[in-house]
Structure formats: C-alpha cells, structure tokens
Amino acid sequence: MDIDFLLNGESVTLRGVEPTRTLLDWLREERGLRGTKEGCNEGDCGACTVMVTDDRGARALNACILFMPQLQGKAVRTVEGIAGPKGELHPVQQAMIDHHGSQCGFCTPGFVVSMAVAHLNGDTGHDDALAGNLCRCTGYAPIVRAAEAAADQPVPDWMRELPEGLIADPQHAPESADALAELYEARPEATLVAGATDVGLWVTKLMKELPDLIFLNRCKDLQEIEETALGLRIGAGVTMDRVMEAVKTRFPSYAGMIRRYGSAQVRNAATIGGNIANGSPIGDNPPALIALDATLHLRKGDARREMPIGEFFIDYGKQDRQPGEFVEAVTIPAQADRLKVYKLSKRFDQDISAVCGAFRIRVEEGRVSEARIAFGGMAAVPKRATAVERAITGKPWTDETVMGAWDAWEKDFAPLSDMRASAEYRLDAARNMLSRYLLEDLGAPSNVLEVMP
Amino acid sequence: MPDTLDPHVRFGSNSGQPVTRRDGLAKVTGTATFAADNTPDNMLYAVFVPAAIARGRVTGLDTEAAAAHPGVTHVLTPQNRPPLQGDPSDKPTMFSFRFEALQDDSVRYAGQPIALVVAETLEAANEGARLLNPKYERLTPRTDIDDAEPYAFEAAGFGLPANTVHGNPEAGHASAAQAIDVTYETAPQYHNAMETHAVVAKWEGDHLTLDMPSQAISMSCAGFAYYFGIPAENVTVRSPYLGGGFGSKAIPTGPYVLAILAARMTGRPVKMMLTRQQMFGPVGHRGQTRQRLRLGADDTGRLTVIDHEGIAATSTFDDFVEPAANASQGIYAAGALRSTHRAVKLDIGTPGPMRAPGEASGSAVLECALDELAEKLGLDPLELRLKNYAETEPGTGKPYSSKALRECYAQGAERFGWNSRPRAPGQMRDEDGLLVGWGMGTAFFPCPMFMAEANATLRADSTAVVETSAVDMGQGAWTALAQIAADSLGLPLDKVDFQAGRSGLPDGGVAGGSGHTATAGGALHAAGGDVIRQLGEIAAADPDSPLYGAGNAGFVARDGRLYVAGDESRSEAYTDILARSGGAEIAGNGSASRAPETAEQHAMNAHGAVFAEVKIDPDLCQMRVTRLVGAFAAGRIINPRLAESQLFGGMIWGISFALHEEARHDHKRGHIVNADLAGYHVPVNADVSGLDVITVHEEDPYVNALGIKGVGEIGITGTVGAIGNAIWHATGKRVRRFPIRIEDLLTS
C-alpha cells in the first residue's frame, strides 16, 4: 500500500508497503529510529508509545500494534521528535531528568511520549495517562512527580502540528461507510482492521497471514456519536477514549469501567465496533451494552438490519454476522441511569477481567420492575443472567430477594476455572455483585473503584 | 569516626549528594543505545524456534520450506549445527548454567530452542521459523512440584545452598511452650526486565564483539571464550546500558551462543532479540518453592527454634536450587536454627538468581510464620520481633559490623502509626466499608563483596579519567560510581571522565548481590587514593611547593587542591604540582575485595523494617496495597536519590511477589499459559500508592572501605511478608501461598 504521513515534522512518502508492517518495526528496522523500544510487541507495556495526530487531535498509541496504513494522512512523533529541532528538551524530558524518572531507561522513551501527549492535551490525569506504561525499576512515583512538575510549562511550538489531508488507497482504506460496504460485500474474506488492538496481535503474536485487509480508520462517518430519537448512536469506529467521554455523565459506572479498559494507548486505538464484532467472551463492552438494552446496527452492501446486541453473540467465536456484513453502529436507548458495571481483575489497570458484570435494575414502589443483568467471563459468550432476572423481577428490592436468587445463578452460569479466577470465585463474586448493587442502591457507601489510590 | 578510609581522602563532597543521573539526558531523548539498537552493516537476523512441548523429542522440522523462504540464509538444527569448542553442559565460570544449543533432538522444557533461522530481515527469519512447523514425540511432562520426589544434595557451590544447623533443633522443639508448623508455597517468577535479552554478535577473525546486556562483563567474556575456543581477551562485550537485569543477564545462555555461532558460520554480524514470550524458558527464573516452617517459643515469646525446610523446583538437567531456607539464618535470636534444602527435578527451564534469590522467597514465609506465632502467643508482631532481636549473629555469635535494625523498627513504626493497630484481625474498616489490615516484616540482605579493579589517571589540567568495567543496569552506576571516583580524586564530578560498561577495562566485577557499588566503588576509591598518594609524594618532595616536607602530616584532597592535614593554610592546586613536575599524568590503580579474615570477624547485613496497609473489598475480595513504609539501614548512602529509587523498586517487587507474579503451567501440556505481559502481571502505576522510604543513618567501619552495604535487593524482603500479614489482619484469613489470589479470600 501507499502511505503518506508526517514523521517528526517531516513528510514521509512510502510506496508498496506491506499492510501488516507495524510502525515499530518500520521505525526501528527501516527508518533507523531506535529510540522507540520493543518491550512486548503486543500492546501491554507502552515502551513503544508514539504520538499520532489527526484532525481529532493528538493521541498516544502503541507502535507495536499499529499497522502502517493506519497512519495515512496523520502526523507521528517518536521520542526523537519530542525534543525540539535544535535539540531543546521538552519540559517533560527535563522533568524526567530532574525527578529521577528514568532508571534503566528502557521504558523511558514510551513514558516520555505518553507524558508529552498528555502535556500537549492539557491532561493532568497523570495516573490515567500513564496507566499503559510499565516500569520494572523506579516504581512510577518519580515519573508521576515529573509529569506534575512539567504540567505548568508551556507546550513547545514543535508539538503542535496539523497533518495534511491525504487520500489513501481506496481499495484498502475506504473513505466512507458506503465505500466500505461496497468493498466488503465484494471481498467478504477480507479482514477488517479498526484499531488493530486485537488484529495486531494476530500478526505480532500468532504470526497469522492476513492476505486481504480493509482499514476502517478513514471512514469518518463511522466515527460519529449522535443523539437520536432512539438514544445515543455510537458509530462502530468510535474509539474507546471517546466512548468513555460520551457516557461519562449518562452512565458514570460504565465510564468508570472503561477507564480501566486497556491503557490510554489501547483506548485511543480500540473501537467499540471492533470490541463487539470480535465476539470475545471477555470483552468488557458487551455486558454493559446488553444491560443497557443496546441495539446493534449491521450493514451488508445497502442492506441494513438491527438486533438486540445480546442476540449477536451465538456461541464461542460465532456471531450472527453474514459474510460481507459489518457492525455499523450501536445505539444505547435513552433511559434513566440505573447501570452499575463491576470489573473484577487482579491488577488494577490493564488486566483482562476475571468477571465483568453489568446490572440495570429498575425499582418501582419498592419492587423490581425490570432487571437486566449480563456478564463477561462467565460463559463462552457475553451472557444474560435470565434466571436471576426472573427470580428477582416483581419481588421486593430487598436482601431476601437477592438471597432468594442464590440458586438461579447456577442455572445461568457454569463458569470455568482458569488463571484469572476459580469457577467458585466467579460464581460467588457474581452473586456478591448483586448484593453490592442492592447495598449501593439503598445508600450504603461502597464502591470498588474507590479503592484506587 | 571509626573509619578504615584512607585518612588523606576527604569523603563526602560528591558522595552523599542526590546528584541526578548522568545518563538521564540520553535516556529521556531515546539516544541511550541498548543492545538491540545496534545495527551494523551487512547484518543478519536470527530467530530461534521455541519448543511447544515440555518433554519429548523433535521428530520433524520442515527445513526445506524454511530454507526456501525468500531472505532465509540458514536453518540450524541439531543435524547441521556446527560444533562448539566448549561443551554447553560444562560450567566454565561461576555464572554458568548448562544450556541447550541444539546438541540433540530432545526437548527438556517448553520454550527450549529447537532450531535457529537466520535471514536477511527479521520478517523473513520469523516466517522461516513458522514454516519449520515442528513435529514432536511427546512424553508426559512433569511441571507440578508434586510430579517428582524431592531429593537431598550436598552443597556444591553456586546454586546449591547449604544445609545449616546451629544449636539443637530437636531440643528447641521439645522445649517450646508454643509451636507452629506451617507450609507455604511461592510461585515460579520470571525476571521480565523491560528490555528482553538481545545480542548483536560480530566476528573479525578469531575476535568476537558482542553488543549485549551483561551484568558480569568479564565473566561473560570468559564464558563465551570457552564455548568458542578463543582466549577471553579476544571477546569484547559492550554493555553501556541494560534495560534492567535483576539477575537474568549475568549468565551466558543457549540463545546467545546460537546467535554467536550463526555469526561465525555466516561471517556476518547477527542480531538476535528475544521476544517477550521467549523470556519464559531459556533465560532463568525464580524457582517455585514449598517451604515448611516449624517455630517454637517459650511462654514469653522467645524463640526456641526456627526450623526451615525448603523444597525448590529445578530443571532435569541442571541444579540451581532457590536457597529459601537460608533466610532463617542470621536474623532472629532463636535457641536453635536449622535450614535444609531439597530439590525437585521438573521439565522446566533451569531457575537462577532473581533479585534477592533465597531471601525474597524465604523471608516472605519466615515473616508470615512469625506472625502466625505472634497470634498464638497473643503478642504484637513487632513486639515478638523485638523480643527476639539478635544482638550478635544467631548461631555463630559473631558481632554485626553494624546493625541499626532497632532504629528501623522504631522509625518505620512511628511513620506508619503502627501503635494504634488492633491486635485482632478484621477490626478495621475504612469510610467506604473496605476491610483494612496492617502487617509488618523484617527486611535484611547480606553484604557480599566481589572482586574489582580500577584505574585512575589524573591529567595535567586537573581532570581525570577513571576506568572499570562496571555495569549500570538501571541502579545508577554511571552516577554513583563516578561520585565515588570523584571523591577519591578530590575533584568535582564534572572533572571526571568515567569509563565503564565494556570489557577491555579493569575488571569491574559483577552487578549483583547488592555488592556492586561497594566492590567497584571500592576499587575506584583505591585507584583514586593511589593517584593522590603519588601526587602528595611529588608535592612533599618538591621544595617549591607549599606542601614541601609535609608528607608526615598527610594531605587532604578537595576540589583539585591538596591541603596539609591539620593546617589548611598550606595548600596547592593539582595543576601547579603537576606543572612543575613536568606536566606528566599520574596513573593509579586499585582493587577491592573482602579478605577472608575480615569476613570471619563480623556478620554483615543490611536491615530494615517494612509496614504495609491493605484494603480489601469484603464482597469481591479485590486487594490493594494502599500504604507501604520501609525503613532501611544500609550503611553509607552514596546517592540518596538513586538509593531511594532502588528501595522503592524493591518494595514494588515485594507487592508484585505478594499479589501478582506467577507463571502458570498447563500441567497437562507443560507450557506456561501466561508467558506475556498481559497475563504475567507486574504492578502498574495504580497498583502502587503511598510508598514511603526512610533511610536510617548507619556507619559501618568494617563492611568495606566505603561503609556501603548495598540497597538493590533488600526492599523486596520484608515487604512480601508485611503484605501477607496485612491481608490476614484485614480478613482473619491466613493464605499460605504467594501470590495471594482473589479467590483465596473467598469466605462463603
């Protein structure tokens, strides 16, 4: 494929690039820019963090799972471009030196870029901005102190840049959903690539051959968030950082879960459509969307259909999607917020859920009038707890009702034991989540997230 | 001040200062060159194929398909591998393990190299490796610690810990009024430095140049020279920056040897960089342990016996055994002490030293067992430790070279607020209803010294160059050792050109065992002292010098001037002394090691006390460490900024040990299921909060010339036990395995 982008302020024109070439490999092996490091090659450690700017602004992304075609028309800054053209240090670099933010120094370029992006965007939520960068030496505190110290310094001129709006290869990177629909109907065997936070691993870790790729990142019309009569319609190409913003006030518990969904680098790349379409039993979006009674919009050519999102997940690795059909959007119906999402994981950030439960329970006159409960990590697909829902619906909203549903849980779920948690823990934690919802609803102060530092 | 420092060197003008790291600029701008950043012209890439089974043999490799792939230049298998001159099963140096370098078709653990593909590009090498499509004959793998019988062994050097008995353990058990008998397990852990192992190997005739991260440069040269049949001086190792080491980068490994072999075979430079997944196998790990601790105490809480038995997993073909039980020697004043070790041979890669080997696993269990005893005795955990405070080394009766542990307990407890801790568990909740628990543990680590040599040359312009093949794996050698060197020469830091991080310099020793600053620093200190001694002799003998005839009084060296000791009105600049002497440079050298008789006279340990607070969700059992206070006494601190960072890092490793790190085997197939950073957890920023380090003042006139005890490893000890104890205190549930998992706390 042909790719044009800015690299550290300079135009780069590439022709005939292998579409699954990652930016990290290209930087290190071809371009000779070796400041960007490889720590894991699968988006877990942040050592390869680069800054990517497009018309939505600058974001930190993991270069190791970023395919070159995703850069079309964008601007990339690596650690070599964070210092100024004359070698002037960026304020975060000076602060990292002053506050002893680097020890062995291998993770440092990635931290510096994450910090510089947050600095540029005026983002002072340093803990969140740095959640995707692993350090094995210093223990983060000096790094966070450096980020705080640099926060008030002005943004250097060279950090502000606007990429040129260049046209990509229309056969592999369509510019609209219509163009995508046509391409994909004609080439249903092609692999769709949105953020590549999953597909990237097929290449870097599983060494899969992907003969035909269609990149979705140029389809602007898939990246819109609209308030419609039916509710909040989120385009399939909307990245998770934007989903988090969109649901922050409507469903704060959902937003709180997304904050722990991957790292900033992963949220900035991953799309809601990708997370639904890959059908993972441990994806964190589907339980929340099922509980919210969201509608999935699918499209094949000019034909569109919709379904309650829970029906999309048929079995492990199997979704209700025809060849050539793609997820176009998801709509969350307008509703009063009754949602609580509980993500249980061992490590606070960047951890796959052992159990992710989403609960939406409406109560009228002291009785449960409607219950929608859905889980990830408890079955081969994201799954509703229909027996539990039946067991509590119509009953008084009390501890007795919750306890009365005890046996229903085992009708809904027979979870597996694996390295994330035992089957017993999963089932008991799920039960306790319902108790927790009740307690919180009745005013007892308890929130898993508040354990956070 | 009692001090063995040379009296003519004033110490402390550079040392003791929180200088920022001298390599900081290179690191924040991405210009620090790590091994894999080297890309010489005409270079090839090598990728090894890891075994997908844990036991059996390779029956088929599609070498034709791999060799036919465009860009692939060579495919190495046991059938065509060129010979090595040294046997991979030999142990030519202290840091040598037996390794696999395609000797035969057997598979001894998952992840073992079974073939090597060399290609013009990394992509081609990877694709060639995939095309080999290995076929296996599988045997039932043994990866569970119960899959084989433990065996005893005679202590025989590195990796085989001693069995040690002091006093009469049986009498100790018999006389105990209260006793506990508990068994704990610790998980296999992998170093996972952020930089994976990497090498760029280049041959020029029979001279070999290696760009690679090495914690032991001279010993690496000797080791590689052995396998390739060349003199050690023909091996150049360049290791200016290591992206972390933690013990895994001291030892020649099979992948390295294969890459070097490929370079010799092709006559071209070869780069090999391990993937993160490949780090779980051929490059060492902290072995799994099962430890039984039997403690006895009299009615007042005085220990009658500490009886510590360790079983550790090791490989079928080598014998490194995690020396966990040794952690019970030398810390508490028990009537009798016994530490024994046995090993279990499994189909796993050979374990090796990983940050605080033995002490980390052993102290985790010892400190928890002590808490169990304290509970039984109705004593506060700190009180129990103070009752058994060792004034001299238990067992041997040797005096400590210094020991400010009591101050560590006091200052740590004060900062933490330990006094308000309720004794019974499950008593504290925070405002959100979370269970809160407090626990503590004693930290300690020995103060070994290795051998190091250094040169120092003072130039006519009062600048100096100092040289030793010391290693900076992140701890700050580029900075702290330069501070010591500058002090030894009486020069400001910016006047000293510090050369290190490669072979061809005087042997800087090993960066490990928390002994590198003391050892390499000692050599630099001696080399600088040698220069100053010569300079003083020149001045004292020079009638034109204000220092003429003052040789008997001795000199003080400071800021490029020599002063007469006791009469600082008489002084002269180095430049003036040297100018009159013909402007010649003065070269000095020095070495450092610990004489056996010195080692016999004192017990030498760094000490500390760690206090932990955890909060636990009562319904969902999620655990967070919310506060850690560590107070450490580690002798002279050369650079407080660097030392605190090392201690923080160690304590975070303690969090990691207690709650996160664990390689999980699929025991049916024998491979590790979480061999990546998504599944093998190290703490993220949010897992670490409220860390506080106190460095307790301590002067040690005996431990070494500089009074340095080392800070690299002690932080992990004490911390693990403190967290385990805090979890008990929060929940009343005693979990006897690490890491502690959420489901371990499930009570319903």
Contacts between the chains, C-beta under 8 A, distances in Angstrom:
chain1	res1	chain2	res2	distance
A	18	B	123	8.0
A	25	B	122	6.9
A	25	B	123	7.6
A	28	B	37	7.9
A	29	B	39	7.9
A	29	B	121	7.3
A	29	B	122	6.1
A	32	B	39	7.3
A	34	B	30	7.7
A	34	B	33	7.8
A	34	B	36	7.8
A	34	B	37	4.1
A	34	B	39	7.6
A	35	B	29	7.2
A	35	B	30	2.2
A	35	B	31	6.7
A	36	B	30	7.0
A	37	B	34	7.3
A	37	B	194	7.7
A	37	B	195	7.4
A	37	B	243	7.5
A	38	B	36	7.6
A	38	B	196	7.8
A	38	B	273	7.4
A	39	B	194	5.1
A	39	B	195	7.5
A	39	B	196	7.5
A	39	B	276	7.0
A	39	B	677	7.3
A	40	B	276	4.4
A	40	B	676	6.5
A	40	B	677	4.6
A	40	B	678	7.9
A	41	B	275	6.3
A	41	B	276	6.6
A	42	B	276	7.5
A	42	B	676	6.3
A	42	B	677	7.7
A	42	B	678	6.8
A	44	B	276	8.0
A	44	B	676	6.7
A	44	B	677	3.9
A	44	B	678	4.8
A	45	B	194	6.8
A	45	B	677	5.2
A	47	B	194	6.1
A	78	B	30	7.3
A	79	B	29	6.8
A	79	B	30	3.6
A	80	B	29	7.4
A	80	B	30	5.6
A	82	B	29	7.8
A	83	B	29	5.4
A	89	B	25	7.8
A	89	B	28	7.4
A	89	B	29	7.4
A	93	B	28	4.1
A	93	B	29	6.5
A	96	B	24	7.1
A	96	B	27	7.9
A	96	B	28	4.7
A	97	B	20	5.7
A	97	B	21	7.5
A	97	B	24	3.8
A	97	B	25	6.2
A	97	B	28	5.9
A	98	B	20	6.3
A	100	B	20	6.3
A	100	B	21	6.6
A	100	B	24	7.7
A	100	B	641	5.2
A	100	B	642	7.4
A	100	B	645	5.8
A	101	B	28	7.7
A	102	B	21	7.0
A	102	B	24	5.9
A	102	B	27	4.2
A	102	B	28	6.2
A	103	B	474	4.1
A	103	B	475	7.4
A	103	B	476	7.5
A	103	B	645	6.0
A	103	B	649	7.0
A	104	B	193	7.2
A	104	B	194	6.7
A	104	B	195	7.1
A	104	B	241	7.3
A	104	B	242	6.2
A	104	B	243	5.0
A	104	B	244	4.4
A	104	B	245	8.0
A	104	B	473	6.1
A	104	B	474	2.9
A	105	B	23	6.9
A	105	B	26	7.5
A	105	B	27	3.4
A	105	B	32	5.2
A	105	B	241	6.1
A	105	B	243	6.9
A	105	B	474	6.9
A	106	B	34	6.4
A	106	B	193	7.5
A	106	B	194	4.2
A	106	B	195	4.3
A	106	B	241	8.0
A	106	B	243	2.9
A	106	B	244	6.4
A	107	B	194	4.9
A	107	B	243	7.8
A	108	B	27	4.7
A	108	B	28	5.9
A	108	B	30	7.9
A	109	B	28	7.9
A	109	B	30	4.4
A	112	B	28	5.5
A	112	B	30	7.7
A	127	B	685	5.8
A	127	B	686	6.2
A	130	B	685	5.4
A	131	B	684	5.9
A	131	B	685	5.9
A	131	B	686	6.1
A	133	B	685	7.7
A	134	B	194	6.8
A	134	B	677	6.6
A	134	B	682	6.2
A	134	B	684	6.6
A	135	B	194	7.2
A	136	B	192	6.7
A	136	B	193	6.1
A	136	B	194	5.2
A	136	B	244	5.2
A	136	B	246	7.6
A	136	B	649	7.8
A	136	B	682	6.1
A	137	B	194	7.8
A	137	B	244	6.0
A	137	B	474	4.7
A	137	B	645	7.4
A	137	B	649	5.1
A	138	B	645	5.2
A	138	B	648	6.7
A	138	B	649	6.1
A	139	B	645	7.5
A	139	B	648	4.2
A	139	B	649	5.3
A	139	B	651	7.4
A	139	B	652	4.3
A	139	B	688	5.8
A	139	B	691	6.6
A	140	B	652	8.0
A	140	B	685	4.3
A	140	B	688	5.5
A	141	B	648	6.5
A	141	B	688	7.3
A	141	B	691	6.0
A	142	B	645	6.5
A	142	B	648	8.0
A	143	B	685	7.9
A	144	B	685	6.9
A	205	B	277	7.6
A	205	B	676	7.6
A	207	B	126	6.4
A	207	B	127	7.6
A	207	B	130	5.0
A	342	B	620	7.1
A	344	B	620	5.7
A	344	B	622	6.4
A	344	B	742	7.2
A	346	B	659	7.2
A	346	B	660	6.8
A	346	B	681	6.3
A	346	B	741	7.2
A	346	B	742	6.3
A	347	B	660	6.3
A	347	B	681	4.8
A	347	B	683	7.0
A	347	B	684	6.1
A	347	B	687	5.9
A	348	B	624	7.0
A	348	B	684	6.4
A	348	B	686	3.9
A	348	B	687	5.2
A	349	B	684	4.4
A	349	B	685	7.1
A	349	B	686	4.7
A	349	B	687	7.6
A	350	B	678	7.8
A	350	B	684	5.5
A	351	B	681	7.0
A	352	B	678	6.8
A	352	B	679	7.9
A	354	B	742	7.0
A	419	B	664	4.5
A	419	B	673	6.0
A	419	B	674	5.7
A	419	B	679	6.7
A	421	B	741	7.5
A	421	B	742	6.2
A	421	B	743	5.5
A	422	B	743	4.5
A	424	B	743	6.6
A	424	B	746	6.6
A	425	B	621	7.4
A	425	B	742	6.1
A	425	B	743	3.4
A	425	B	746	5.3
A	428	B	746	5.6
A	428	B	748	5.4
A	429	B	619	7.7
A	429	B	620	5.4
A	429	B	621	7.3
A	429	B	742	7.7
A	429	B	746	7.8
A	432	B	619	3.8
A	432	B	620	5.9
A	432	B	748	7.9
A	433	B	619	7.5
A	433	B	620	7.1
A	435	B	619	6.2
A	436	B	619	5.3
A	436	B	620	7.2
A	444	B	433	6.8
A	445	B	431	6.9
A	445	B	432	5.5
A	445	B	433	6.2
A	446	B	432	5.7
A	446	B	433	4.5
A	446	B	434	7.6
A	446	B	617	7.9
A	446	B	619	7.8
A	447	B	432	6.3
A	448	B	617	5.7
A	448	B	620	6.2
A	448	B	622	6.2
A	450	B	432	4.9
A	450	B	434	7.9
A	451	B	432	7.7
A	451	B	434	6.2
A	451	B	615	5.4
A	451	B	617	6.6
A	451	B	622	6.7
A	451	B	624	4.7
A	451	B	626	7.6
A	452	B	624	7.6
A	452	B	686	6.1
A	453	B	624	7.7
A	453	B	626	7.0
A	453	B	686	6.3
A	453	B	688	7.7
A	453	B	689	3.0
A	453	B	690	6.9
